[in-house]
Amino acid sequence: MITDRIDSVTRIPPEYMKAAPPAPKSVKIEISPRCNFRCGFCALRNREVQPKWDMDFELFKRITREMSAAGVQEIGVFYLGESFMGPRLLVDCIAYLKSELAMPYVFLTSNASMAFPEAIEACMKAGLDSLKWSVNAADEAQFEKIMGVSGRLFHRALDNIRAGWELRREHGYKTGLYASSIRYDGEQQAKMEALLAERVVPYVDQHYWLPLYSMGAFATEREAQLGYRPTAGNQGRIDALREPLPCWSAFTEGHVTAEGKLSACCFDATANWTMGDLTRQSFMQAWNAPEFVKLRAAHLKKDVRGTVCENCVAYS
């Protein structure tokens, strides 16, 4: 089950409870920093200018070779952006990981709106192990309010989710299909459950709930206007919440931007948590760079005052 994998990453084992831990179990790489949504809860809203480039494929190949050699077992071909914005690069990256590196597990999360059937099938053919859909609106009106884009994409995303299921069933692809949703309160939650039961759950292997978190940033005025009540940082999924400190994100999972920056935070849209530059350093040099070691030491002491993490909603 996908939740077992998620829980294994958000759980910090004893051998990782150190300022300079081994290579992370999992790494997410931002194939494309672009996104066609403007979700009110997403860290990407903090970017003043939306990027128009994708990751250099040669850089991707070099850093993933280093990750594989260091012992990384899982690579996500996404970070904060929507990877289906660059479908050819996405498929090439999956194929390289599976065919050239024999990476045990390659996964992807998508908002589904740009995941057209042709692109989904190409990813499945390339060997994608897991494709998870993020479904966070119960109807067209809420979709437009929260995602900040046309309601047409709400219906397109649901159609693409069903298409992915039917493609796998028809051709026998091995890709796991999953979905996650933010848990709301009251009437909105009831609407979400009804939508999921009809349009999502029949077309995935497993669905799970996430808390409403503020993505490592501050609780913003926009969040307050939309009625959000963020939980502390990224504590994982609802049925297996973790303590805010030490934050697992800095110990068991790597996060690489399209520019090749290694971040300590799973929600770093503004490069505030940059710990290394993979265009100049090897992956392991950046993973245990002095600045990163110092930050983890603060987390282990459960005192992040004076660090880049001190203003995270988890600790304020």
ZIQUIQUI-V199812 format. One line per field, one symbol per residue. ss: DSSP state (H for helix, E for strand, L for the rest). psi: psi as a letter, one per 30 degrees, with the letter a starting at -180 (. if undefined). burial: 1 if it has 16 or more other C-alpha atoms within 10 Angstrom, else 0. A space follows every 50 residues. Layout:
ss=???
psi=???
burial=???
//
This chain:
ss=LHHHHHHHHHLLLHHHLLLLLLLLLEEEELLELLLLLLLLLLHHHHLLLL LLLELLHHHHHHHHHHHHHHLLLEEELLLLLLHHHHHHHHHHHHHHHHHH LLLLEEEEEELLLLLLHHHHHHHHHHLLLEEEEELLLLLHHHHHHHHLLL LHHHHHHHHHHHHHHHHHHHHLLLLEEEEEEELLLHHHHHHHHHHHHHHL HHHLLEEEEELLELLLLLLLHHHHHLLLLLELLLLLEHHHLLLLLLLHHH LLEEEELLLLEEELLLLLLLLLLEEEELLLLLHHHHHLLHHHHHHHHHHH LLLLLLLLLLLLLLLL
psi=keeeeeefefkjleffilfillklekkkkiekflkflhkffkffffkekk lgllkkeeeeeeeeeeeeefgkfkkkhlcfljfffieeeeeeeeeeeeee fhkekklkklfffgileeeeeeeeefgkekjkkjjgkfleeeeeeefglk fefeeeeeeeeeeeeeeeeefglfkkklklkkkalbeeeeeeeeeeeefe efglfkklkkljlghfaljleeeeefgkikljbjgaleghklkekkkfff efkljklffgkkkfkfhifggfgkfljfffllefeeehleeeeeeeeeef fhjgkglfffgkfff.
burial=01000010111100011011111111111111111111111111000000 00011000011011101100011111111111111110111011111100 00101111111111111011111111111111111111000011111000 10110011111111101100001011111111110000000110110001 10110111111111111110001000010111111110000101111111 11111111111111111110001111110010110111000110111110 0011000010111110
//
